[in-house]
Amino acid sequence: MSNATKQAMTVGVALPQMAPGLDRDRLIAWCRGIDQGPFSSISAGERITFHNLDGFTLCSAASVLTERVRVLVNVAVLPWHAPALVAKELASMDVVSGGRVEVAVGVGGRQQDYAALDSPFAGRHKRLDDSVHELKRLWSGGTAADGEQVGPLPMQVGGPPILASAMGPKSLARAAQWAIGVSGFTLLGDAQEAGQLFRATQDAWTTAGRADKPRLVTGSFVSLGPNAAENLRDFASAYLQVFSPDFARSLAEAMNLYEPSRLVDLLDKVEAEGADEFIIVPATSDPAMLDRLADVVASRR
């Protein structure tokens, strides 16, 4: 697609569900601030063995508390769930949002979460593929085991668009069979890393014989405002502790998206790599950060 016809990259904001202090009042402030700001989407995802609020609950709240932005479940770990229940939850969310829901699906990367749910880690990729096909079947009016439909039907015909949280060649090859694109993430805010995923995705689409262009989404942790560098390091270190304290500490110390100029630079570079959307994941639950994010996004127009 030529630069003359390609749409400008949009910027979404995730709810700060992994940061301490997200309560009712702050949730309402974030939802309304994102919806009223220069942002394209609001999102939340899944993690079990952590202090975060549940992602499906947050996205359901956002579906009602917003009017304009897309509501993205990012990421739904489908192997944890019964497909019929997820189909019902997402279809219900699509109805109450007025048809604004999207979902990125994946297998997750934490065995601890699988163990906490008594869900087998082995076979997760096949369960993901099977679950996606079942979601689409049910959203198209297919019946359950008793011959009854799992309602409601989504407002969007065929159901919410599905992105894949995929990175490796095998995962991307599978995603090319059922996804509209990918939802990636760069821990260190590396535009070249994002670009590598985008090119691998485009190659997977070509190999699968698809003529459509995949939707390309990425994101990163961001902190702006007072004590931004310290907040970003503390947030990232706590979030990544599950992998090992040393790993978490080294990665957290390497993160640098705590100044507006650095965020602007990354947004420009990621857009040049072909991104359709960049999702900011806040390292603080303080809604005051929204004004700073809005200023950054507005400065690029």
Secondary structure as a PSIPRED ss2 file (coil, helix, strand):
# PSIPRED VFORMAT (PSIPRED V4.0)

   1 M C   1.000  0.000  0.000
   2 S C   1.000  0.000  0.000
   3 N C   1.000  0.000  0.000
   4 A C   1.000  0.000  0.000
   5 T C   1.000  0.000  0.000
   6 K C   1.000  0.000  0.000
   7 Q C   1.000  0.000  0.000
   8 A C   1.000  0.000  0.000
   9 M C   1.000  0.000  0.000
  10 T E   0.000  0.000  1.000
  11 V E   0.000  0.000  1.000
  12 G E   0.000  0.000  1.000
  13 V E   0.000  0.000  1.000
  14 A E   0.000  0.000  1.000
  15 L C   1.000  0.000  0.000
  16 P C   1.000  0.000  0.000
  17 Q C   1.000  0.000  0.000
  18 M C   1.000  0.000  0.000
  19 A C   1.000  0.000  0.000
  20 P C   1.000  0.000  0.000
  21 G C   1.000  0.000  0.000
  22 L C   1.000  0.000  0.000
  23 D C   1.000  0.000  0.000
  24 R H   0.000  1.000  0.000
  25 D H   0.000  1.000  0.000
  26 R H   0.000  1.000  0.000
  27 L H   0.000  1.000  0.000
  28 I H   0.000  1.000  0.000
  29 A H   0.000  1.000  0.000
  30 W H   0.000  1.000  0.000
  31 C H   0.000  1.000  0.000
  32 R H   0.000  1.000  0.000
  33 G H   0.000  1.000  0.000
  34 I H   0.000  1.000  0.000
  35 D H   0.000  1.000  0.000
  36 Q H   0.000  1.000  0.000
  37 G C   1.000  0.000  0.000
  38 P C   1.000  0.000  0.000
  39 F C   1.000  0.000  0.000
  40 S C   1.000  0.000  0.000
  41 S E   0.000  0.000  1.000
  42 I E   0.000  0.000  1.000
  43 S E   0.000  0.000  1.000
  44 A E   0.000  0.000  1.000
  45 G C   1.000  0.000  0.000
  46 E C   1.000  0.000  0.000
  47 R C   1.000  0.000  0.000
  48 I C   1.000  0.000  0.000
  49 T C   1.000  0.000  0.000
  50 F C   1.000  0.000  0.000
  51 H C   1.000  0.000  0.000
  52 N C   1.000  0.000  0.000
  53 L C   1.000  0.000  0.000
  54 D C   1.000  0.000  0.000
  55 G H   0.000  1.000  0.000
  56 F H   0.000  1.000  0.000
  57 T H   0.000  1.000  0.000
  58 L H   0.000  1.000  0.000
  59 C H   0.000  1.000  0.000
  60 S H   0.000  1.000  0.000
  61 A H   0.000  1.000  0.000
  62 A H   0.000  1.000  0.000
  63 S H   0.000  1.000  0.000
  64 V H   0.000  1.000  0.000
  65 L H   0.000  1.000  0.000
  66 T C   1.000  0.000  0.000
  67 E C   1.000  0.000  0.000
  68 R C   1.000  0.000  0.000
  69 V C   1.000  0.000  0.000
  70 R E   0.000  0.000  1.000
  71 V E   0.000  0.000  1.000
  72 L E   0.000  0.000  1.000
  73 V E   0.000  0.000  1.000
  74 N E   0.000  0.000  1.000
  75 V E   0.000  0.000  1.000
  76 A E   0.000  0.000  1.000
  77 V E   0.000  0.000  1.000
  78 L H   0.000  1.000  0.000
  79 P H   0.000  1.000  0.000
  80 W H   0.000  1.000  0.000
  81 H C   1.000  0.000  0.000
  82 A C   1.000  0.000  0.000
  83 P H   0.000  1.000  0.000
  84 A H   0.000  1.000  0.000
  85 L H   0.000  1.000  0.000
  86 V H   0.000  1.000  0.000
  87 A H   0.000  1.000  0.000
  88 K H   0.000  1.000  0.000
  89 E H   0.000  1.000  0.000
  90 L H   0.000  1.000  0.000
  91 A H   0.000  1.000  0.000
  92 S H   0.000  1.000  0.000
  93 M H   0.000  1.000  0.000
  94 D H   0.000  1.000  0.000
  95 V H   0.000  1.000  0.000
  96 V H   0.000  1.000  0.000
  97 S H   0.000  1.000  0.000
  98 G C   1.000  0.000  0.000
  99 G C   1.000  0.000  0.000
 100 R C   1.000  0.000  0.000
 101 V E   0.000  0.000  1.000
 102 E E   0.000  0.000  1.000
 103 V E   0.000  0.000  1.000
 104 A E   0.000  0.000  1.000
 105 V E   0.000  0.000  1.000
 106 G E   0.000  0.000  1.000
 107 V C   1.000  0.000  0.000
 108 G C   1.000  0.000  0.000
 109 G C   1.000  0.000  0.000
 110 R C   1.000  0.000  0.000
 111 Q H   0.000  1.000  0.000
 112 Q H   0.000  1.000  0.000
 113 D H   0.000  1.000  0.000
 114 Y H   0.000  1.000  0.000
 115 A H   0.000  1.000  0.000
 116 A H   0.000  1.000  0.000
 117 L C   1.000  0.000  0.000
 118 D C   1.000  0.000  0.000
 119 S C   1.000  0.000  0.000
 120 P C   1.000  0.000  0.000
 121 F C   1.000  0.000  0.000
 122 A C   1.000  0.000  0.000
 123 G C   1.000  0.000  0.000
 124 R H   0.000  1.000  0.000
 125 H H   0.000  1.000  0.000
 126 K H   0.000  1.000  0.000
 127 R H   0.000  1.000  0.000
 128 L H   0.000  1.000  0.000
 129 D H   0.000  1.000  0.000
 130 D H   0.000  1.000  0.000
 131 S H   0.000  1.000  0.000
 132 V H   0.000  1.000  0.000
 133 H H   0.000  1.000  0.000
 134 E H   0.000  1.000  0.000
 135 L H   0.000  1.000  0.000
 136 K H   0.000  1.000  0.000
 137 R H   0.000  1.000  0.000
 138 L H   0.000  1.000  0.000
 139 W H   0.000  1.000  0.000
 140 S C   1.000  0.000  0.000
 141 G C   1.000  0.000  0.000
 142 G C   1.000  0.000  0.000
 143 T E   0.000  0.000  1.000
 144 A C   1.000  0.000  0.000
 145 A C   1.000  0.000  0.000
 146 D C   1.000  0.000  0.000
 147 G C   1.000  0.000  0.000
 148 E C   1.000  0.000  0.000
 149 Q E   0.000  0.000  1.000
 150 V C   1.000  0.000  0.000
 151 G C   1.000  0.000  0.000
 152 P C   1.000  0.000  0.000
 153 L C   1.000  0.000  0.000
 154 P C   1.000  0.000  0.000
 155 M C   1.000  0.000  0.000
 156 Q C   1.000  0.000  0.000
 157 V C   1.000  0.000  0.000
 158 G C   1.000  0.000  0.000
 159 G C   1.000  0.000  0.000
 160 P C   1.000  0.000  0.000
 161 P C   1.000  0.000  0.000
 162 I E   0.000  0.000  1.000
 163 L E   0.000  0.000  1.000
 164 A E   0.000  0.000  1.000
 165 S C   1.000  0.000  0.000
 166 A C   1.000  0.000  0.000
 167 M C   1.000  0.000  0.000
 168 G C   1.000  0.000  0.000
 169 P H   0.000  1.000  0.000
 170 K H   0.000  1.000  0.000
 171 S H   0.000  1.000  0.000
 172 L H   0.000  1.000  0.000
 173 A H   0.000  1.000  0.000
 174 R H   0.000  1.000  0.000
 175 A H   0.000  1.000  0.000
 176 A C   1.000  0.000  0.000
 177 Q C   1.000  0.000  0.000
 178 W C   1.000  0.000  0.000
 179 A C   1.000  0.000  0.000
 180 I C   1.000  0.000  0.000
 181 G E   0.000  0.000  1.000
 182 V E   0.000  0.000  1.000
 183 S E   0.000  0.000  1.000
 184 G C   1.000  0.000  0.000
 185 F C   1.000  0.000  0.000
 186 T C   1.000  0.000  0.000
 187 L C   1.000  0.000  0.000
 188 L C   1.000  0.000  0.000
 189 G C   1.000  0.000  0.000
 190 D C   1.000  0.000  0.000
 191 A H   0.000  1.000  0.000
 192 Q H   0.000  1.000  0.000
 193 E H   0.000  1.000  0.000
 194 A H   0.000  1.000  0.000
 195 G H   0.000  1.000  0.000
 196 Q H   0.000  1.000  0.000
 197 L H   0.000  1.000  0.000
 198 F H   0.000  1.000  0.000
 199 R H   0.000  1.000  0.000
 200 A H   0.000  1.000  0.000
 201 T H   0.000  1.000  0.000
 202 Q H   0.000  1.000  0.000
 203 D H   0.000  1.000  0.000
 204 A H   0.000  1.000  0.000
 205 W H   0.000  1.000  0.000
 206 T H   0.000  1.000  0.000
 207 T H   0.000  1.000  0.000
 208 A C   1.000  0.000  0.000
 209 G C   1.000  0.000  0.000
 210 R C   1.000  0.000  0.000
 211 A C   1.000  0.000  0.000
 212 D C   1.000  0.000  0.000
 213 K C   1.000  0.000  0.000
 214 P C   1.000  0.000  0.000
 215 R E   0.000  0.000  1.000
 216 L E   0.000  0.000  1.000
 217 V E   0.000  0.000  1.000
 218 T E   0.000  0.000  1.000
 219 G E   0.000  0.000  1.000
 220 S E   0.000  0.000  1.000
 221 F E   0.000  0.000  1.000
 222 V E   0.000  0.000  1.000
 223 S C   1.000  0.000  0.000
 224 L C   1.000  0.000  0.000
 225 G C   1.000  0.000  0.000
 226 P C   1.000  0.000  0.000
 227 N C   1.000  0.000  0.000
 228 A H   0.000  1.000  0.000
 229 A H   0.000  1.000  0.000
 230 E H   0.000  1.000  0.000
 231 N H   0.000  1.000  0.000
 232 L H   0.000  1.000  0.000
 233 R H   0.000  1.000  0.000
 234 D H   0.000  1.000  0.000
 235 F H   0.000  1.000  0.000
 236 A H   0.000  1.000  0.000
 237 S H   0.000  1.000  0.000
 238 A H   0.000  1.000  0.000
 239 Y H   0.000  1.000  0.000
 240 L H   0.000  1.000  0.000
 241 Q C   1.000  0.000  0.000
 242 V C   1.000  0.000  0.000
 243 F C   1.000  0.000  0.000
 244 S C   1.000  0.000  0.000
 245 P H   0.000  1.000  0.000
 246 D H   0.000  1.000  0.000
 247 F H   0.000  1.000  0.000
 248 A H   0.000  1.000  0.000
 249 R H   0.000  1.000  0.000
 250 S H   0.000  1.000  0.000
 251 L H   0.000  1.000  0.000
 252 A H   0.000  1.000  0.000
 253 E H   0.000  1.000  0.000
 254 A H   0.000  1.000  0.000
 255 M C   1.000  0.000  0.000
 256 N C   1.000  0.000  0.000
 257 L C   1.000  0.000  0.000
 258 Y C   1.000  0.000  0.000
 259 E C   1.000  0.000  0.000
 260 P H   0.000  1.000  0.000
 261 S H   0.000  1.000  0.000
 262 R H   0.000  1.000  0.000
 263 L H   0.000  1.000  0.000
 264 V H   0.000  1.000  0.000
 265 D H   0.000  1.000  0.000
 266 L H   0.000  1.000  0.000
 267 L H   0.000  1.000  0.000
 268 D H   0.000  1.000  0.000
 269 K H   0.000  1.000  0.000
 270 V H   0.000  1.000  0.000
 271 E H   0.000  1.000  0.000
 272 A H   0.000  1.000  0.000
 273 E C   1.000  0.000  0.000
 274 G C   1.000  0.000  0.000
 275 A C   1.000  0.000  0.000
 276 D C   1.000  0.000  0.000
 277 E E   0.000  0.000  1.000
 278 F E   0.000  0.000  1.000
 279 I E   0.000  0.000  1.000
 280 I E   0.000  0.000  1.000
 281 V E   0.000  0.000  1.000
 282 P E   0.000  0.000  1.000
 283 A C   1.000  0.000  0.000
 284 T C   1.000  0.000  0.000
 285 S C   1.000  0.000  0.000
 286 D C   1.000  0.000  0.000
 287 P C   1.000  0.000  0.000
 288 A C   1.000  0.000  0.000
 289 M H   0.000  1.000  0.000
 290 L H   0.000  1.000  0.000
 291 D H   0.000  1.000  0.000
 292 R H   0.000  1.000  0.000
 293 L H   0.000  1.000  0.000
 294 A H   0.000  1.000  0.000
 295 D H   0.000  1.000  0.000
 296 V H   0.000  1.000  0.000
 297 V H   0.000  1.000  0.000
 298 A H   0.000  1.000  0.000
 299 S H   0.000  1.000  0.000
 300 R C   1.000  0.000  0.000
 301 R C   1.000  0.000  0.000
